[in-house]
Amino acid sequence: MGLLTKMHWPTTTLLELLNDAEESDEDLLDVAHLELNDGRDYLVAVITGPKAEKAAELLERLRPDSEEG
């Protein structure tokens, strides 16, 4: 079970998520794809370890103001 999967979505804070990631000895890669009340998609990801930098680079390209995107 991933870090995001075990969250209690209505009550878990970002600080609690950060603390859980800090306490983990393993590299994490967990993604939760949710939907907002108005129907828009919402994505939450927790990535630690060597894959975090590559994920950040890829996500930065999706920004509307990205020079590379």
C-alpha positions as CSV (number, residue, x, y, z in Angstrom):
1,M,0.0,0.0,0.0
2,G,1.4,3.4,-1.0
3,L,1.9,6.4,1.2
4,L,-1.0,8.3,-0.6
5,T,-3.3,5.3,-0.6
6,K,-3.4,5.0,3.2
7,M,-4.2,8.7,3.7
8,H,-7.4,9.9,5.2
9,W,-8.0,12.4,2.4
10,P,-10.4,14.8,4.2
11,T,-8.2,15.2,7.3
12,T,-4.5,14.5,6.4
13,T,-2.3,17.6,6.2
14,L,0.6,18.2,4.0
15,L,2.8,18.3,7.1
16,E,1.7,14.8,8.0
17,L,2.4,13.6,4.5
18,L,5.9,15.2,4.7
19,N,6.6,13.5,8.0
20,D,5.5,10.1,6.7
21,A,7.9,10.5,3.8
22,E,10.7,11.6,6.1
23,E,10.2,8.5,8.3
24,S,10.3,6.1,5.4
25,D,13.6,4.4,4.7
26,E,12.6,3.4,1.2
27,D,12.5,5.5,-1.9
28,L,8.8,6.4,-2.6
29,L,6.9,6.8,-5.8
30,D,3.1,7.1,-5.2
31,V,0.5,9.0,-7.2
32,A,-3.1,9.6,-6.4
33,H,-5.4,10.8,-9.3
34,L,-8.5,12.5,-7.8
35,E,-11.3,14.7,-9.1
36,L,-12.4,18.0,-7.6
37,N,-16.0,18.8,-7.0
38,D,-16.3,20.8,-10.2
39,G,-15.0,17.8,-12.3
40,R,-11.4,19.0,-12.8
41,D,-8.6,16.5,-12.3
42,Y,-6.3,16.7,-9.3
43,L,-3.0,14.9,-9.0
44,V,-1.0,14.4,-5.9
45,A,2.4,12.7,-6.1
46,V,5.1,11.7,-3.5
47,I,8.4,10.9,-5.0
48,T,11.7,10.5,-3.1
49,G,15.1,9.3,-4.1
50,P,16.8,9.3,-7.4
51,K,13.6,9.5,-9.5
52,A,12.4,12.7,-7.8
53,E,14.7,15.0,-9.9
54,K,13.7,13.4,-13.2
55,A,10.0,13.7,-12.3
56,A,10.5,17.3,-11.4
57,E,12.1,18.0,-14.8
58,L,9.2,16.3,-16.6
59,L,6.5,18.1,-14.6
60,E,8.2,21.5,-15.1
61,R,7.7,21.0,-18.9
62,L,4.0,21.0,-18.3
63,R,3.9,24.5,-16.9
64,P,2.2,26.9,-19.3
65,D,5.1,29.4,-19.0
66,S,7.7,26.7,-19.7
67,E,10.2,27.6,-22.4
68,E,10.7,23.9,-23.3
69,G,7.0,23.0,-23.3
